[in-house]
């Protein structure tokens, strides 16, 4: 069976995407787990039995609640400096007064990455550390089945009321006696989303029919996503939150009884980065304030001390004790002792013993050699000391010895709790190694098959014979299938932990085993053919003696260097520097090639004219084995130089020579627009300057000029109808940004009339769909009705221009120059570099890939989740709609690589002087370029899975690589559809 290069590459990427999905499912672990929730309830442990006969403690039940009513106010994206810093003093005066002089305890709660809402709510309510894969399911939160504080409260008859983020309603269905959820994903809503919570407050605070009130405010998070933490909108929102806290606190104080006080808890689920987003591990994202306010605490006096650092998971244990509930079985948190510091020594020891017993039991259920764990040993020592203290207490000893011994026991318990919590937190990384290994085998087999197929796939015909049923390997195929199935049975029947691949149906598992066997047989067949061909005598010495150009050497060295850099966490954090260096070096090498062809060639031409003609004849005979997609000359460096010297005449010559330097200047300007990475992300950049409220006029002028430049650069190859639609669409883009207050029209003095811009955005979507539809119609016409290359080329350019218009709509105004420079560099390289140098399809593909990667970072992206601009997923939407939101967010994030990939297809398809195999070559090279780093990175991540930075650095990068593979597979399918078989022009 003969396959074209494009079809083969797309098929390999689809199989690789399957392997990546399986690896991701196995790599992102589930957290440590205790018994299921329905089995979680049981008798609480009694106090440690005093030594000696006849002495028994009479305290065997859960201690009674410490507070009558508890109000939990969760302010989304509340950074610690918003309360404890200058912003808190300025905009939250009442809260600051309570923190500094009131009856309160204040802490900085540290959240573990990923710092997104749904995993953080799980951490707050269960005390466990959610798995990293919760980042993905954050958009559609399923019900929480683990033992948690809400379930325990409901089971014991507590009446819970909730208002705010509807993620809570999805996680805890049927747990609230009253609730009103608001969508958390419509990020352009700053006011209504909080007003819908506050409107219930006056009525609820007057009632007595509730025990726990939870309020989740989203407005601050939405402001951060849209305008950043330094926005002028942050201050008024903090003042609004301060007034709400004041109202709640005064109401709780007025309704307190002598028996039990009330408690107000203020916290954030996560913070926000300097760009206003979250998801990563920067200090601004992981540090949130945690305030406990109650009349039960002593009033602060003396000098103000900085807030202590606690873990976010500690809140679940502390609230459980405060409400008189069992601590959640899966909690790894510690009791925050100052909250119960006003109780008697016996009560305090009882609380920490319950916490230690729960942690030690969780350790026993997740660690075979738990008895040797230092935390468990410390707990047993503390428990023994506790029993001695109980003996003295029951004997009625009230001396100083009893108090000192109690303090010693308390200190031992706290040390044990800290060690136990640390041990359990490290066990979060329970990997599904079997699923990971199966996925890795598939990925590595696909990579090896692609590498072995390079000579044939990049030949002039761009097709090769695929041995689907070779007689030599038929027996081997069945033997491998049987062996793999036997291994599968052994692993799945002996695996102690749940394995995802084992949970699949047997039919699916056998299909995967057959796929692995087929890939291995294909690899062995390709290797055998290579050995067979190596024994044949060389007929064409010209081919074997062809030398590599500087561009080829740079491409190979750059690809290998980038792949090797993925093994270091610092290189991953600052990967943008690698790509900036590679494209800068590429521009210098291109400049050298252009200078050689324009100046040095004149001395060579008379001397080599006869030799060149002979070489052309020889190359023509040997073209079957080489990457030849340029007519009449192939792979001789002198022949390329001759044709380029004839091509460049007059002023075009000097523009061509200046092009690499202009591109370098453009790249340098783009680097100043958005600071990315980790080390220097906090530094101000030109983008921050533009987005500040004082420079809205400058931003408006830049956005208008950028949109005009986009129209000028993209409309050249479109039909008249598409040009008009493009112009109207770009006008709609500016109108949308003006409607939501990002920019202003010249006749506007201010931007008070801010709306959601839904009408304007949908106006643009109409033109995007119209342009893409027009291009698709031309493509179908060229593919089905008549094989007209000009119609096909026009259709591709129109689809490309429609995607550019969509990108212009989704990009923030200060990022529009990125789109302009992208189009400008593509235009210059097409006319003044690739055509004069007669670059082949493989070289052009690598250049497209490199620039696509660089523009991914020019947009302001990084390898951290915090830089994903989720606001792009809600442009033109009145409410959260899952599929459009995911598509728009993914497109906005990967706009750079996508536009360069589609431009590659447009360019290779529209070049009439190229062999029709060029599109197949481009598709194959693109598949190889994506497969090499993802395969090597998966091997590296597997080896580094216990690295200190595995969750903060390596895991986010793995998610980016996985999504990029899926997108590249879709792009290669588009390549395959456009790779129409025409007559060869060699």
LUMPA-898756 format. One record per residue (C-alpha): x negated, y, z negated. Coordinates in pm, whole numbers, padded with zeros to 5 digits, always signed. Each point is the difference from the previous one (the first is absolute). Layout:
N
XYZ;...
This chain:
986
+00000+00000+00000;-00147+00335+00111;+00051+00301-00226;-00079+00366+00058;-00223+00170-00254;+00283+00222-00125;+00239-00292-00058;-00273-00198-00177;-00098+00295-00222;+00360+00079-00097;+00066-00366-00083;-00312-00017-00215;+00099+00315-00189;+00348-00138-00070;-00155-00314-00147;-00247+00215-00195;+00289+00209-00137;+00151-00325-00132;-00329-00083-00173;-00029+00351-00147;+00357-00016-00134;-00070-00336-00165;-00326+00128-00150;+00167+00315-00137;+00274-00210-00158;-00259-00211-00176;-00241+00280-00090;+00237+00235-00178;+00061-00193-00320;+00288-00028-00236;-00056+00129-00351;-00050-00224-00301;+00335-00149-00095;+00152-00157-00307;+00324-00197-00011;+00292+00102+00223;+00228+00266-00145;+00280-00237-00089;-00246-00194-00220;-00171+00307-00142;+00223+00040-00302;-00097-00195-00303;-00055+00032-00371;-00261+00265-00083;-00308-00111-00191;+00003+00037-00375;-00262+00186-00193;-00321-00200-00049;+00055-00249-00282;-00191+00094-00316;-00260-00254-00110;+00078-00212-00301;+00295-00223-00093;+00347+00132-00054;-00046+00342+00159;+00211+00078+00307;+00067+00333+00174;+00366+00092+00026;-00040+00218+00313;+00084-00221+00298;+00214+00227+00217;-00070+00281+00242;-00044+00326-00195;+00301+00235+00016;-00007+00294+00244;-00196+00310-00096;+00214+00240+00206;+00374+00030+00049;+00001+00151+00350;-00283+00012+00251;-00009+00231+00302;-00262-00084+00263;-00065+00287+00244;-00216-00113+00292;-00118+00286+00222;-00128-00147+00324;-00358+00101+00092;-00055+00190-00327;-00376+00046-00027;-00160+00037-00342;-00125+00352+00079;+00358+00109+00075;+00069-00036-00374;-00338+00026-00173;-00164+00244+00242;+00051+00362+00098;+00319-00078+00193;+00153-00146-00314;-00071+00310-00206;+00139+00224+00274;+00306-00191+00118;+00085-00240-00286;-00020+00220-00314;+00245-00199-00212;-00168-00333+00071;-00341+00156-00069;+00123+00133-00333;+00135-00342-00100;-00328-00166+00103;-00218+00248-00190;+00207+00070-00313;+00304-00229-00001;+00079-00349-00126;-00147-00188+00292;-00279-00227+00119;-00153+00064+00341;-00210-00235+00213;-00136-00035+00351;+00139-00323+00147;-00224-00166+00258;+00182-00173+00286;-00164-00276+00201;-00002+00024+00380;+00210-00020+00209;+00149+00323-00134;+00340-00019+00169;+00336+00017-00172;+00141-00353+00000;-00312-00180-00137;-00035+00271-00263;+00360-00043-00118;-00071-00373-00030;-00311+00075-00206;+00193+00238-00228;+00284-00241-00068;-00178-00338+00000;-00342+00101-00131;-00157-00210+00277;-00225+00107+00286;+00196-00040+00327;-00166-00156+00301;-00147+00222+00270;+00247-00139+00253;+00269+00203-00182;-00119+00293+00214;+00172-00164+00297;+00321-00102-00177;+00016+00346-00157;+00227+00107+00287;+00258-00269-00077;-00018-00093-00368;+00156-00337-00086;+00146-00077-00342;-00258-00049-00276;+00030-00351-00142;-00290+00017-00248;+00057+00052-00371;+00023+00374-00054;+00108+00268-00246;+00328+00081+00180;+00111-00363+00003;-00093-00047-00365;+00193+00314-00097;+00309-00108+00196;-00014-00352-00145;-00003+00133-00356;+00301+00223+00068;-00174+00332+00059;+00197+00238+00220;-00219+00146+00274;+00080+00296+00226;-00213+00092+00299;-00010+00295+00243;-00261+00058+00269;-00209-00202+00246;+00212-00287+00133;-00306-00228-00016;+00106-00066-00362;+00347-00107+00111;-00154-00246+00248;-00248-00137-00255;+00258-00028-00280;+00342-00066+00157;+00294-00029-00241;-00218+00105-00294;+00134+00354-00045;+00339+00084-00147;-00010+00315+00212;-00235+00107+00279;-00032+00242+00291;-00288-00075+00238;-00163+00244+00241;-00216-00105+00295;-00371+00041-00065;-00115+00002+00363;+00161+00315+00136;-00302+00210-00089;+00117+00331+00146;+00266+00029-00274;-00141+00200-00293;+00311+00115-00185;+00307-00216+00056;-00189-00315-00097;-00057+00148-00349;+00331+00185-00028;+00177-00336+00044;-00174-00116-00319;+00038+00316-00208;+00372+00040+00071;+00074-00298-00225;-00216+00121-00287;+00235+00227-00198;+00277-00259+00000;-00223-00295-00097;-00184+00178-00282;+00332+00067-00173;+00098-00366+00006;-00089-00266-00255;+00062-00308+00212;-00357-00064+00111;-00330-00114-00151;-00247+00052+00284;+00017+00281+00260;-00240-00008+00296;-00043+00300+00232;-00226-00020+00307;-00065+00336+00171;-00137-00008+00356;-00024+00366+00105;-00362+00053-00109;-00114-00305+00197;+00179+00125+00312;-00162+00343-00034;-00338-00169-00027;+00058-00206+00315;+00109+00301+00201;-00220+00284-00127;-00258-00136-00248;-00071+00057-00372;-00103+00363+00044;+00323+00098+00172;+00191+00303-00135;+00299-00235-00032;-00171-00205-00275;+00026+00275-00266;+00378+00050+00020;+00052-00377+00001;-00212-00040-00316;+00196+00282-00165;+00323-00180+00092;-00131-00321-00158;-00104+00194-00313;+00351+00138-00046;+00146-00348+00039;-00237-00142-00264;+00089+00287-00232;+00372-00070+00039;-00046-00374-00068;-00227+00055-00301;+00232+00253-00166;+00301-00226+00059;-00177-00302-00153;-00104+00201-00305;+00353+00130-00054;+00150-00352+00001;-00255-00173-00224;+00114-00187-00308;-00189-00057-00321;-00040-00373+00066;-00167-00014+00340;-00162+00276+00209;+00017+00030+00379;-00289-00020+00245;-00074+00194+00320;-00263-00151+00233;-00139+00204+00290;-00223-00164+00259;-00087-00024+00368;-00012-00313+00210;-00312+00124+00181;-00176+00327+00077;-00085+00153+00334;-00319+00059+00194;-00130+00338+00111;+00196-00045+00323;+00323-00072-00190;+00023-00369+00082;-00062-00306-00216;-00077-00370+00020;-00375+00006-00060;-00225+00007-00304;-00118+00361-00029;+00021+00161-00343;+00292+00220+00100;+00198-00306+00113;-00062-00235-00294;+00016+00242-00297;+00348+00097-00117;+00121+00159-00326;+00178-00214-00260;+00184+00188-00279;+00184-00144-00300;+00217+00265-00170;+00197-00081-00314;+00075+00144-00343;-00139-00325-00144;-00353+00119+00075;-00202+00240-00208;-00025+00357+00118;-00334+00079+00161;-00243+00212-00195;-00361+00098+00031;-00199+00038+00322;+00148-00143+00319;-00166-00325+00108;-00004-00119+00362;+00253-00276+00076;-00130-00356-00029;-00012-00244+00291;+00241-00296+00002;+00114-00242+00267;+00333+00048+00173;+00087-00360-00083;-00015+00088-00374;+00335+00179+00022;+00204-00322+00035;-00137-00148-00325;+00040+00328-00188;+00361+00056+00111;+00087-00363-00078;-00117+00050-00359;+00178+00335-00019;+00329-00152+00115;-00032-00315-00210;-00039-00228+00303;-00230-00293+00078;-00308+00102+00200;+00026-00112+00365;-00164-00338+00050;-00212+00119+00296;-00120+00322-00161;-00375+00061-00018;+00043+00331-00183;-00097+00095-00354;+00215+00168-00262;-00077+00374-00022;-00064+00006-00373;+00055+00371-00080;+00367-00038+00098;+00051-00242-00294;-00267+00158-00219;+00258+00141-00242;+00121-00346-00103;-00127-00209-00290;-00314-00209+00036;+00201-00323+00001;+00219+00128+00283;-00300+00115+00203;-00171-00338-00042;+00323-00173+00098;+00021+00205+00320;-00358-00065+00112;+00032-00370-00091;+00305-00034+00226;-00191+00172+00280;-00308-00221-00053;+00211-00319-00014;+00169+00093+00329;-00334+00072+00173;-00163-00319-00133;+00296-00209+00120;-00024+00159+00346;-00372-00080+00001;+00070-00364-00091;+00246-00037+00287;-00242+00143+00258;-00346-00111-00118;-00095-00367-00051;-00297+00083-00228;+00185+00264-00197;-00149-00106-00335;-00343+00122+00112;+00128+00342+00100;-00146+00273-00227;+00337+00170-00033;+00167-00320-00118;-00279-00062-00252;+00032+00357-00132;+00376-00043-00032;-00035-00318-00204;-00249+00170-00231;+00237+00297-00044;+00291-00236-00062;-00193-00177-00273;-00088+00332-00166;+00367+00099+00033;+00109-00311-00188;-00237+00092-00286;+00151+00349-00005;+00351-00149-00014;-00106-00211-00299;-00120+00309-00190;+00315+00190+00100;+00238-00274-00116;-00190-00023-00327;+00093+00364-00059;-00354+00138+00029;+00025+00377+00060;-00364+00090-00056;-00242+00176+00231;-00127-00342+00107;+00333-00078+00169;-00007+00327+00195;-00361-00040+00113;+00055-00361+00100;+00309+00107+00197;-00200+00259+00191;-00266-00261+00074;+00258-00248+00128;+00162+00270+00211;-00337+00081+00156;-00061-00370+00074;+00340-00030+00166;-00058+00307+00216;-00337-00137+00115;+00163-00335+00082;+00284+00170+00191;-00249+00199+00205;-00205-00308+00091;+00307-00213+00076;+00148+00269+00223;-00329+00035+00186;-00025-00378+00056;+00357-00021+00132;-00040+00302+00225;-00298-00165+00169;+00214-00304+00081;+00234+00199+00222;-00212-00112+00295;+00139-00353+00035;-00053-00061+00368;+00177-00252+00219;-00326-00138+00139;+00161-00265+00220;+00210+00254+00192;-00302+00228+00022;-00220-00278+00142;+00258-00104+00260;+00039+00362+00113;-00378+00049+00011;-00049-00315+00211;+00257+00121+00255;-00159+00348+00016;-00355-00132+00039;+00107-00250+00268;+00167+00277+00200;-00310+00219-00031;-00231-00282+00112;+00227-00080+00295;+00002+00365+00108;-00380+00027-00023;-00055-00320+00198;+00242+00121+00268;-00177+00333+00064;-00193-00104+00317;+00308-00126+00180;+00247+00253-00142;-00215+00292+00117;-00069-00144+00345;+00124+00179+00311;+00311-00218+00016;+00071+00038-00374;+00148-00346-00021;-00117-00347-00097;+00113-00355-00036;+00140-00094-00339;-00034-00376-00063;+00333-00076-00165;-00031-00379+00019;-00359-00110+00062;-00035-00378-00013;-00319+00030-00203;+00171+00178-00290;+00344-00158-00005;-00107-00260-00257;-00187+00263-00202;+00312+00219-00009;+00214-00274-00155;-00272-00101-00244;-00039+00360-00118;+00377+00036-00042;+00014-00315-00212;-00298+00107-00209;+00141+00349-00063;+00342-00140-00090;-00166-00236-00248;-00189+00290-00156;+00326+00196-00018;+00173-00284-00185;-00286-00038-00247;-00025+00374-00073;+00375+00053-00036;+00054-00299-00226;-00291+00084-00226;+00026+00380-00013;+00076+00118-00353;+00112+00348+00106;+00257+00095+00260;-00143+00013+00352;+00186+00193+00267;-00117-00220+00288;+00111-00309-00193;+00346+00154-00049;+00052+00016+00377;+00204-00268+00176;-00192-00302+00121;+00089+00082+00360;-00159+00344-00032;-00308-00139-00177;-00052-00268+00266;+00036+00267+00270;-00277+00205-00164;-00221-00311-00023;+00056-00070+00371;-00087+00360+00080;-00327-00023-00196;-00085-00330+00176;+00077+00145+00344;-00218+00305-00067;-00287-00223-00112;+00031-00217+00310;+00002+00315+00216;-00318+00121-00171;-00175-00335+00053;+00111-00002+00363;-00139+00351+00055;-00332-00094-00162;-00023-00314+00215;+00062+00204+00316;-00269+00250-00098;-00254-00284-00044;+00111-00150+00329;-00048+00329+00184;-00338+00058-00163;-00134-00316+00169;+00087+00132+00348;-00280+00177+00196;+00017+00381+00010;+00106+00118+00344;-00012+00372-00054;-00303+00144-00171;+00140+00353+00023;+00270-00080-00252;-00230-00162-00248;-00250+00282+00016;+00247+00286-00038;-00102+00228-00287;+00213+00154-00269;+00064+00372+00001;-00037+00218-00307;+00381+00011-00026;+00016-00381-00016;-00268-00011-00271;+00182+00267-00203;+00331-00184+00033;-00148-00326-00128;-00203+00163-00280;+00292+00222-00107;+00246-00290-00013;-00236-00219-00203;-00097+00287-00229;+00361+00091-00075;+00092-00361-00077;-00296-00038-00236;+00092+00323-00180;+00334-00150-00106;-00177-00203-00267;-00071+00309-00214;+00272+00180-00194;-00162+00343+00054;-00005-00049+00377;+00368-00097-00007;+00093+00307-00204;-00194+00221+00243;+00061-00202+00319;+00089+00319+00185;-00366+00099-00019;-00094-00318+00189;+00238+00078+00284;-00101+00367+00012;-00363-00109+00031;+00079-00254+00274;+00196+00239+00222;-00262+00273-00047;-00273-00244+00104;+00215-00113+00293;+00031+00360+00121;-00379+00042-00011;-00054-00321+00196;+00258+00109+00258;-00179+00334+00029;-00326-00185+00068;+00166-00214+00268;+00147+00307+00170;-00335+00180-00002;-00176-00304+00144;+00252-00037+00280;-00001+00370+00087;-00371+00085-00022;-00222-00310+00004;+00182-00178+00279;-00109+00246+00272;-00357-00131-00025;+00112-00363+00016;+00248+00006+00288;-00238-00006+00306;-00228-00256-00159;+00273-00242-00102;+00256+00032+00279;-00102-00323+00172;-00027-00194-00326;+00341+00121-00114;+00168-00123+00317;-00153-00345-00046;+00108-00005-00362;+00358+00090+00092;+00018-00298+00234;-00133-00233-00268;+00236+00134-00262;+00294-00045+00232;-00075-00371+00019;-00037-00032-00378;+00299+00210-00101;+00205-00298-00113;-00195-00022-00327;-00032+00371-00081;+00223+00277-00131;+00055+00179+00331;+00302+00228+00026;-00163+00278+00208;-00005-00035+00379;-00312-00036+00210;-00257+00010-00274;+00039-00202-00311;-00260-00011-00269;-00313+00163+00146;-00095+00311-00193;-00146+00161+00314;+00316-00058+00199;+00209+00169-00271;-00240+00289+00000;+00019+00038+00377;+00377+00012+00007;+00014+00239-00294;-00252+00234+00164;+00219+00016+00308;+00309+00054-00216;-00123+00293-00205;-00047+00311+00205;-00005+00367-00077;+00153+00122-00323;+00134-00346-00094;-00358-00111-00055;-00059+00254-00274;+00341-00063-00158;-00084-00369-00005;-00333+00067-00171;+00169+00225-00255;+00285-00243-00074;-00177-00210-00269;-00102+00317-00184;+00355+00139+00016;+00130-00330-00138;-00254+00019-00283;+00121+00350-00086;+00363-00120+00000;-00086-00287-00234;-00184+00233-00237;+00301+00231-00016;+00230-00295-00069;-00219-00115-00287;+00054+00336-00169;+00378-00025+00034;+00063-00291-00238;-00230-00122-00278;+00049-00373-00039;-00161-00296-00174;-00071+00009-00374;-00322+00184-00075;+00095+00333+00158;+00378-00027+00026;+00043+00250-00283;-00181+00275+00188;+00212+00263+00167;+00016-00011+00378;+00149+00204+00281;+00323-00200-00027;+00046+00104-00364;-00064+00362+00094;+00261-00014+00277;+00268-00168-00212;-00021+00252-00284;+00300+00234-00018;-00219+00307+00055;-00103-00115+00348;+00334-00100+00150;-00038+00254+00282;-00338-00143+00099;+00142-00353-00011;+00295+00105+00214;-00230+00157+00261;-00224-00309+00007;+00300-00233+00033;+00144+00203+00288;-00332+00007+00188;-00047-00374-00062;+00344-00083+00139;-00070+00208+00313;-00333-00179+00047;+00171-00338-00040;+00248+00096+00273;-00281+00113+00230;-00212-00313-00052;+00267-00270+00009;+00242+00111+00272;-00238-00023+00298;+00092-00352+00108;+00371+00006-00092;+00301+00058+00221;+00175+00338+00002;+00285-00127-00218;-00245-00133-00258;-00192+00329+00002;+00317+00194-00082;+00095-00252-00269;-00351+00023-00143;+00018+00380-00021;+00340-00004-00169;-00112-00276-00235;-00307+00194-00114;+00220+00305-00055;+00220-00223-00216;-00307-00112-00196;-00079+00360-00095;+00366+00064-00082;+00002-00305-00229;-00308+00117-00190;+00150+00349-00029;+00327-00146-00131;-00172-00186-00284;-00216+00302-00085;-00344-00114+00121;-00031+00275+00262;+00187+00318+00089;+00120+00163+00320;-00145+00346+00083;+00332+00166-00078;+00024-00167-00343;-00124+00191-00303;+00037-00288-00242;+00112-00363-00004;+00278+00010-00257;+00249-00185+00221;-00167-00338-00034;+00191-00308+00114;-00083-00363+00066;-00037+00067+00373;+00205-00307+00092;+00165+00161+00304;-00329+00132+00139;-00179-00332-00050;+00275-00196+00171;-00013+00252+00284;-00365-00102+00049;+00080-00371-00029;+00240+00036+00293;-00282+00128+00222;-00244-00263-00129;+00244-00276+00091;+00077+00166+00333;-00365+00022+00103;-00075-00355-00115;+00312-00128+00177;-00104+00174+00324;-00345-00158-00021;+00144-00342-00082;+00229+00023+00301;-00300+00065+00228;-00191-00287-00156;+00288-00243+00053;+00032+00122+00356;-00370-00061+00068;+00001-00341-00167;+00327-00141+00133;+00106+00178+00319;-00323+00110+00170;-00363-00031-00102;-00069+00370+00045;-00306+00103-00203;+00083+00372+00019;+00347-00054-00150;-00152-00220-00269;-00265+00262-00080;+00261+00277-00027;+00213-00217-00229;-00292-00072-00231;-00097+00367-00028;+00359+00091-00080;+00018-00260-00277;-00328+00139-00129;+00132+00358+00005;+00313-00111-00188;-00219-00149-00273;-00201+00324-00014;+00323+00195-00053;+00101-00238-00279;-00342+00044-00162;+00035+00380+00020;+00332-00026-00184;-00135-00226-00276;-00333+00177-00052;-00011+00273-00261;-00059+00343+00158;-00363+00029-00111;-00072-00337+00167;+00122+00104+00346;-00357+00101+00103;-00094-00366-00046;+00246-00087+00275;-00130+00283+00221;-00363-00110-00034;+00102-00361+00062;+00157+00095+00334;-00287+00235+00087;-00269-00261-00065;+00192-00261+00200;+00030+00242+00294;-00369+00096-00005;-00125-00357-00031;+00227-00116+00281;-00106+00263+00254;-00355+00089-00096;-00150-00311-00166;+00162-00331+00091;+00048+00072+00369;-00347+00150+00063;-00175-00276-00195;+00217-00272+00157;+00044-00168-00339;+00152-00347+00015;+00321-00095-00178;-00179-00161-00296;-00203+00314-00076;+00304+00224+00037;+00201-00226-00231;-00264+00016-00271;-00011+00380+00026;+00380+00017-00030;-00010-00228-00303;-00272+00202-00173;+00171+00333+00058;+00333-00152-00110;-00159-00105-00328;-00160+00343-00047;+00330+00179+00065;+00167-00225-00261;-00221+00177-00254;+00018+00341+00171;+00373-00010-00083;-00092-00001-00370;+00045-00374-00051;-00232-00209-00211;-00024-00359-00122;+00210+00092-00303;+00378-00029-00010;+00035+00352-00138;-00064+00158+00340;+00299-00168+00169;+00240+00282+00080;+00337-00159-00077;+00181+00328+00069;-00048-00071+00372;+00234-00297-00036;+00295+00223-00088;-00018+00265+00269;+00351+00043+00135;+00161-00246-00244;+00277+00099-00241;-00059-00303-00219;-00243-00289-00029;+00030-00244+00292;-00257-00274-00039;-00101-00098+00356;-00031+00354+00146;-00183+00120-00312;-00255-00283+00020;-00050+00050+00375;-00047+00377-00024;-00237-00028-00297;-00212-00265+00176;-00007+00201+00324;-00100+00321-00180;-00275-00184-00189;-00148-00176+00305;+00063+00275+00256;-00372+00036+00080;-00071-00366+00087;+00338-00036+00177;-00038+00304+00227;-00353-00099+00099;+00112-00358+00072;+00292+00112+00218;-00227+00253+00173;-00238-00286+00082;+00283-00188+00172;+00110+00313+00187;-00354+00077+00116;-00090-00351+00115;+00333-00038+00181;-00020+00337+00177;-00358-00031+00131;+00061-00110+00360;-00367-00073+00064;-00014-00264-00271;+00051-00371+00031;+00344-00108-00124;-00184-00215-00256;-00091+00316-00195;+00322-00009-00207;-00068-00361-00095;-00357+00088-00093;+00123+00285-00216;+00255-00215-00179;-00253-00275-00067;-00267+00240-00130;+00255+00171-00223;+00098-00337-00148;-00365-00090-00066;-00074+00338-00160;+00293-00043-00241;-00067-00368-00074;-00367+00032-00094;+00035+00242-00297;+00320-00155-00138;-00145-00353+00009;-00327+00100-00167;+00179+00221-00253;+00233-00282-00102;-00301-00222-00067;-00167+00279-00200;+00314+00072-00204;+00037-00369-00082;-00354-00004-00136;+00049+00329-00186;+00344-00080-00145;-00130+00039-00357;-00186+00322+00074;+00056+00293-00235;+00155+00211+00279;+00205-00273+00166;+00336+00170-00071;-00105+00363+00029;-00219-00024+00314;+00002-00334+00182;+00373-00085-00024;+00133+00326+00151;-00247-00039+00285;+00123-00357+00051;+00357+00127+00033;-00110+00258+00257;-00188-00266+00197;+00299-00234-00007;+00244+00263+00125;-00251+00105+00267;-00013-00359+00128;+00380-00010+00033;+00000+00333+00186;-00284-00111+00229;+00190-00320+00080;+00299+00211+00109;-00226+00225+00210;-00160-00303+00170;+00346-00135+00083;+00065+00331+00178;-00334-00038+00181;+00099-00352+00104;+00334+00120+00137;-00178+00268+00207;-00278-00232+00122;+00159-00072+00336;-00191-00225+00239;-00113+00203+00300;-00246-00075+00277;-00360+00018-00112;-00201+00303+00119;-00354-00124-00036;
